[in-house]
Amino acid sequence: MNVTTLPKPPRVGLVSLGCPKALVDSERIMTKLRSDGYDMSPDYAGADVVLVNTCGFLDSAKEESLEAIGEAIAENGRVVVTGCMGKEAEVIRARFPDVLAITGPQQYEEVVSAVHEAAPPIPSPFLDLVPEAGLKLTPRHYSYLKISEGCNHRCAFCIIPSIRGDLASRRPDAILREAEKLVAAGTKELLVISQDTSAYGLDLRHAAFPLKSGGEVRAHMTDLAAAMGSLKTPEGETPWVRLHYVYPYPHVDRVIPMMAEGSVLPYLDIPFQHASPKVLKAMKRPANEAKVLERLQAWRAMVPDIAIRSSFVVGFPGETEEDFQYLLDWLGEARLDRVGAFKFEPVQGAAANDLPDPVSDEEKQDRYDRIMALSARISAEKLAAKVGQAIDVIIDRVDEQEPDEHGPDRGHFDAPHAQHTEAHSLSGGQASTGGSVGATGRSKADAPEIDGEVHLRDAAGLKPGDFVRVRVEDSDEHDLYGVAI
């Protein structure tokens, strides 16, 4: 009897840095490489080539990317670089001349070709298999779903349009096909991401596209959210749909009723960046903070448990103490649920670098500390009000559980994403200490890795991806503690 000996496939190591949008890029690249017969290596030693997906948004992120490239070269020696910092190939080459290839963001074909050249694939019908929903770097039960690339805004502190280009929306029928495949493969939470989710479909003139199942869907945020909210898991559950990077355009008001009826999570990630009209004007961002407060009040009247997360820049050139106090007062009135902040950094190519009256590093740090102290106090008060309530939770981790060898950490290794390391993020907390088996999950108000968590005691029988009703027993500045009921 002839026995087929399978060839040993080449192995690729992956270091994925940056935001969820870059994570989606990594997943797409990994899916393509796996379909070409590659295996993923969990360490440097076992990799035939290492792929580093870089971040280039801030100078500190660029330095982290360069350090990751340097580590990959030192540990393996055969390195392909892609991602946002790939736009600065000359900088990378000057520091690491031995890098095999450098490609920019979203250049999937180029980076795959570079990997093919560095470690040629071995064609085999026994190896060229990939799950229909693709390969993932996130746990099986939640997935990031990118709906567009690029951005039409020209904020003074941002270089994203120069890196990723203007808004380029995906067809809504293609997005929904991907969402359906993800949900069928076990996704319980869809995290919708882009540079500007509210602008989705603008470049497509909000045209309608036919669906294979019949009917059509318009290329518009509200129509897309409604369609996702109608999906069902194989168990008949409604997956959570979470909207990120939503600019507060007027049509966002039409999403709030979907939150009230439960088809979309009562959660909005809105990048306000500041509140002072003078600073917003210098940032080249909309400056209508009073109207925003009115809309927040109206949204909360319709959906009392809506959670609003945002991020803010402190120490922007020209920001005075009066401007910063204006921001603190605005936050005190807005009482956002989750707040992140970062100190302004000059980024090569950003218009803000040429603005006068820079803020000293000492003043930036002082303002950062003050905004985070205020945000932590507001968060603690809002979470304390939930003690005694029953809330819905999705389980992320369960204690005393054997590691799943097929889980999301098998087949890749990476440096922390930005969300893991942001000192300003209101996440973290203590592990649950009660009960023989504990679990960690998230409420509808918590996105993974950037917001808070819910720690459960007596959680035997639960598994990641389970939806469970929880009675809140305690809270701190960031997290909730409770028990399944």
N, C-alpha and C positions, 0 to 999 in steps of 0.2 A: 504493500500500500504506500502510495506516495503521500508524504506529509509536507504541506506548505510551511516553510519557515518564514515568518514575517520579518521584513527588514526593520531594523531599529530606526524609528523616525528621529529626525533632528529635533532638538529641544530649544525652546526660546524662554529666556527669563524676561520678566516684565517689571519695570519700576514705573508706577503711574503717579504723577504729581498733579496738584492743582485742584480745580473745581469739579463739580459733578459733570459739567459738559465735557471736560477732558476725560473723565472716567468713562463716559459713554463712548468717546473716541477709542479708548483703550479696549473696551468691550468689542467694538466693531472690528478693530484690527485683530484681536485675539480670535474672534469668531472666524474671520477669513483665513488666518494662519492655521487654525485647527481644521478647517475644511480642506486645506491644502496638505494635510497629513502631518502637521507639526504637533509635538507634545509641548506642554508648558512645564518649565522647571521651577521648583519651589526655592531654589538657591542658585547662587552664582556658579558653584562648582559643576553642577550638572547641566549647565546651559551651553549650547554650541554658539549662541549669540545672545546678547542682552539688549533689549529695547528699552530706552528711557523716554517716556512721554513727559515733556517738560512743561513748566509754567513760566510765563514771561510777563505777568501783569505788573508786579512791583519789583523794585530792585532786590528786595530781600528774597522774593520768590525766585528771581533769576539766580541769585547766589546759591539758594538751596538746590536749584536744578543743576548748577555747575558742580556742586559738591556731590550730588547723586551720580553725575556722569563720571566724575573722578573716582568715586568708590567702585563703580561698575568696571572701569578700566583697570583699576588696581586689582580687583578680585577676579576678573575674567579676561579682560583685554580685547574682546571682540564686541564692540558697542555700536548700535545704531541709535541715533537721536531723532526724535520727532516732537511735535507739539508747538506751543506758542513761541518758545524761545528759539525754535528752528528758524524763525525769521532773522535771527542774528547769528547766522552761520559763521561769520568771520570771527565773532567773539569766541564761539565755541572752538573753532579751529585753532585760534591763537593760543588757547590754553590747553587744548587736547588735540594735537595734530594727528593722533592715531585713530580718531573716531572713523568708523568705516563709512558712514553716510549720515547726512543731516537732511531732514524734510520739515516742512512747516505744518501748521495745524490743518486738519481735515484732508490731508494729502494721503488718503488711505492706499491708493494704488502705488504711489511712490514708496511709501514705507514698507509695504508688503514686498515690492520688487527688491528693495534693498536687503530685506531679510532673506529672500530667495537667493540673492547673489552671495550673501555672506554664509548661508548654510542651505545649500540647494535641497529642495524637498525630494522625497522618495515616493513617486506615485504608487499607490496601492489601494485597491477597492476595499481592503480590509481596514485601512487606516483613515481614509478620507471621509470620516463620518462626523457630523456635528448636529446637536439638537436643533430642531426647527426654530426655536426661539433664540438661537445663538448662545454664546458663552457669556457668562456674567462675572463681574468682579464684586458684586454685591451679594448679600444672602439671597437665597432662592425666593423669599417671600416679599421682597420689595425691589423695584426696578426704576431707574431713571429713564425717562422718555423725552428725548430731545426733539422739539418740534420745529426749530429753526436755527440757523447760524447767523452770525453777524449782528450788526446794530446800526440803526440810522441816527442815533444820538451822537453828539459831538461834545461830550462832557470834557471840561478843561483838564481834569485829572486822569483821564482814561485814554488808553491807546488800543483798546479792543477793536474798534473799527479798522485801524491800520493793520492789525494782525489778522482779524477774521473777516474783514470786509463789511459791506452793508447788509441789511436784513435780507436773508434768503430763506423763505419758508418752505417746509416740506409739504407735499400734497396731503390734504387731510385724510384721504382714503388710505394712503400708505401708512400714515401714523396710526390709524385705527386698526389696520391689519397687524402692525407690530404690537399694538396694545392687546389685541385679541390673542395673539400667539403667546405673549408674555403671561397673560392671565391663565390661558389654557395650560401653560407649563408650570404654574404654581405661584405666580405673582399675586400677592394680596394687596399690595399698595403700589400705585403708579405715581411717581414724582415727576411732574411736568416741568421741564426746564428749557431755558433759552436765554439769550441776553435780554430780551424784552418780550415776555410772554403776551402782554397786552397788545403788542403790535403784530402778533401773528396773522399772516394772511394779507397784510397790507400790500405787499409786493405782488400778490396774486390777485389783487383787486377783489378780494373776498369772494372769488368765484366758487360755484358749487361743483362738486365732483361726484360722479356716480359710485355707488357701493356695489360690490359683488352680490351682497345679500338683498339688493333692491333699494330703491330710494337714492338719496344723495345727501352729501354733507357739505356745508359751506366752509371755506377756509377762514374761519373766524374763531377767536378764543372761546366765545360763549357757546357756539355750536359744537366745537370740539369737546369742551368740557361736558356738555349735555350728553354727547354720544358716548364718552368714556364712562359717564355716570350710569349708563344703562347696561354696562357689561355685567356678566355674571361669572363667577368661578365655577369649576366643575362641581363643587359642593353646593352650588346655588346661592353663594354669598355675594354681596356687592363689594367689589374691591374699593379700597380707599383711593380717592383721587386728590392729590395735593398739588396746589399751584404755587410755583416759585417765580421770583423775579417779575412780579406784576407791577407795572407802572399804573398809578391811579387815574387812568383815562375814564371818561364818563361811562363807557360801556361796561366797566367793571361792576357797576351797580347791578347789572343784569345777572351777574353770577351769584349775588347774595341770596335770591330766592332758591337757587339750586342748593345752597348750603342749608337753608331753612328746611327743605324737603329731604335732605340727607343724601343727595346724589353726588355732591362734591363736599369734601371736608371743609368745615368752618375754619379755614386757615388761609391767610394771605401773607406772602413774603414780599414786602414792598420796599425797594431801596430808596428811602427818603433822602439820605445822605446829610441833610442839615435842615434847619427850620428858619434861620435868619434870612430874610429876603435879600439882604445885601450879599451874603455869602453864596446863596443859591444863584444869584445873578452872576457872580464871579465864576461859579462852577459851570455856568451855562446850563442850568437845570430849571424846570418850572418852579416858580415862586408863588405859591398860593396856599400857604400853610393854614390860613384861617378856614378856607373852604374844606381842606382836608380834615380838620377837626370836626366840622359839621357832618361830613360824610361818615367819619368814624362813629359819631354819635348815632347817625341814621342806621348804619350797618348793625350796630350793637342793639338798637331797638328791635330790629328784625330778627337778628341771630344773637342772643345774649352771650353765648359761649364762643363767639368768633375769636380766634387768636390772631393777632397781628405781630409779625416779626419784621424788624428792619435793621439796617446798618447805617452808621453815621461816621463821617470824617471829622476829626478834630485837628486843629492846628493848620487849617487851610490858609494859604498866604492871604494876609489882610484880615484874618479873623481876629476881632478884638475881644476883650473880656466881656463887653456889652453883647456882642454877637453870641458868644458862648453861653452867657447867662440867658439870652433869649431862647437858645436851644434847650437849656435845662428847664426853663419855665414851660416851654412847649411840651416837653416830654412829661413833665409833671401833670399837665392837663390831658395829654393824649393817653397816658398810662398804657403804653404798648406792652404786650405780653413777653416778648423776647427781643432783646436789643444786643447788637454787636457794635463795636466801634474799632476804628483803627486810626493810628496817627498818620497824618499826611506824609507821604514820601514822594519826592520828585522822581518821576519816571522818564527815562530818555524818550523824547518825542512827544511828551505831553505839553499842552499849551500852558498849563498852570505853572510850569517851571519858570516862565518869564514874568510872572506876576510880582509886583513889589510887596514889601512889608512881610517877609517871611517870619514865621513864628518860631521861637527858639525851641530846642529839644526839651529843655526843662519845662517850658510852658505847655508844650504838647503833652508831656507825661502827666503833668498836674491836671490838665483838662481831661485826659483819658481816665485817670483815676477817679475823678469826680463824676464823670458821666456813668462809669460802670458802677460806682457806689449807689448812685440814684437808681439806676436800672435794676440792680440787685434788690434794693429795698422795695421797689414797686413789684418786682417778680415775687418776692417773699410774701407780700401782702395778698397778691392775687392768688397764689397757690394755697395760702392758709385758708382762704375763703372756700376752697374746694374740699377741705376736711369734712368728712361726714357724708359727702355726696357719692353717688354711684356714677362711674364713668366707663366708657369703652376703651379698651387697651388692645394693642397688637403686641404679641410676644416676640422679642428679638433673641433672647438667650435664656437658657434654663440651666441652673446649677446642677452639679452631680450628674452630668450627662456625658456619655462617651463622645469624644470628638467625631464628627462626621467626616470620614476620609474623602467623601465626594463634595464636601462643603465649599463655600466660596473662597476659602484661603488655600485650597489645594490647587497647585499649578501656577501660582504666581507669588511674587514677593514684591513689596513696595514700601517706599518711605511714606510717612503719614501724609494724607491729604491735608489741604489747608485747614479744613474744618476740624481736623484732629488736634491741631496745634494752636488754634486761635485762642490766645489767653483771654480775649474779650468775650468768647462764646459762653452763654449761660447754660452750660451743660456740665455733666459730671455728677458728683454726689457720692454717697456711701453705698456700699453693698448692703443688701438686706441681711439682717442678722437673725430674724425670727424664723422658726420652722426648720424642718429637716431639709427641704428642697425649696430654694428660692428661685425667682425668675426676674428678668428685667424686660420691660416693654416700654411702649410709648403711648401716650394719649393722642387724641386727634389734634391736640395743640402742639405736638412735638415732631419735628422732622428728624430723621436719623442723623446723629453725629454733630448736629449744630444746636439742638435745643435740649430740653431736659429729658428725664426718664421717669418711669414708674417702676418702683421696686416692690416685688410681691413676696410675701412669705407663704408657706404652706402651698407650694405651687406644683406638687406632684401631679403627674399626668398631663401637664401642659407641654407644648412643643413650639419651637419657633414658627411663626406664621398664624398661630391660633388667635382668634378674636375672643376676648373674655371680658365679662363685666366685673368691675373692681370697685370695692368700697374703699375710699380714701381714709386712712387712719392718721396720717401725719404728713408733714411737708417741711421743706427748708427753702433756701433761696432759689434753688434750681429744680429740685425733684419732688416727686410725690411717693408716698409709701402706703401700701394697702394690702388687701387680701381679695382673692377671687370670690365672687358670690354666685 
